[in-house]
Amino acid sequence: MDVVLFGPPRETGTRWKDYILVTLLLSAIIGCWYAYQQNKNAKRHLRRMAQDMEGLQKAEQSLQEMQKRIDDEEDWQTDRL
């Protein structure tokens, strides 16, 4: 058993170290949560954009088919006259 000659040892800044450690830990957790939310939002945005691109591709194909029909009808009418 150790003999304490000058009383119990003093705490030298452990509270400040604990506060700093807790603050850094909370900051890291909040940073990870924010990065996760941004990643989730980016994936959702990419999904929506892919759906929009697919819709635009279908519309473009429909427009080309309609233009071909119009050209065929115009050719048919000019041949008929």
Residue pairs with C-beta under 8 A, 6 or more apart in sequence:
none
